[in-house]
């Protein structure tokens, strides 16, 4: 059984940063701010509470909506009347009172508030200095992660790095996107020296995770050399490698493997399981069948002249003519599009229908394959196109060579002829499109697609989403929720 570091916190952190009806409240519950942040046990409880805010053990973490559903890869799915506010987001026809705008804002700013309290009171902690420094570094990594997602959803946002200790400090103006990125990079840079290359507890932030997120932040800013430098440092750790079989990244028994750089942990049976399993499963398994793949996404996968598909398609998507998670034939009637996602779903022998929303499958935020594709992109944008195709082709090679390692594939033991051939060095623009294509199929339904489209720019985003519903200048970022404006008018 995998070793899980998540513990139950015996205190409640109720202050929600940038949700100012909570900002003047003190830490309450078993402890107060006067009695907490004193011992090693307090520090461990505090960092555990922070990790819990990024998990999927409640329905509040809806990053799947903003990463997948609003992109060209997925539709809301589910019954027509379910999660109607998700449908409004999908159509880019929503108001500031949208429930899912509010959910994400509150959930992620709650995490930031917990971090700010821990960092602010850290001088009071009496504990081993090395472990203390590591915990504070983990907190800074997590703040960078939270702000990275928030700035890519909402754009200009309030940037708070200290707790609110008095009511008159509630209001906070928005910071520019560039300023938020500066803080992200600062937090990651400061975290790196104290983080371990390989943490003692599975799921904790590591140096590799910090280098990976730093690379990603720089990539999003178009700072290609800085991104490449961070990737070089990550690879120098010598800890990461592609799994021989792609699907091993999305199976309970093969989680936390050599490809995983940052993986959000779940454990069933103790209220720390993943809800995604129920959200994305078919109704016949007591699922809600949300986040349904589109035909456009399915058609993006390459196939040979003899109709042998990229094996990543059937590792990612349930479709007619193929087996579902439990070995039964997939029924296209389970979905309005004819497809369901597989990456966050477990078979019934692992998680029965009666406890469908309490799954043990982790969410892999960053894999080494993602890093290789970031490396390819950075090299290509630095006019090193011949170098860029090397990491790009490593990802393609692993995909096609699943046939050499996965006994479940028809034709196991031999790579089908002409399947996923290497990309040849050509023009920078052609290789750029090849990298973008590879990111879509390699990272599909890992909640990255919309954010990739936005950073690609106006033409790519509008071509993918359609100008009838999406205008890049006015729709790129989602509106700050009304609940925040009501309590903090300075963000208008």
Order of alpha helices (4+ residues) and beta strands (2+ residues): beta-beta-alpha-beta-alpha-alpha-alpha-beta-beta-alpha-alpha-alpha-beta-alpha-beta-alpha-alpha-beta-beta-beta-alpha-alpha-alpha-alpha-alpha-alpha-alpha-alpha
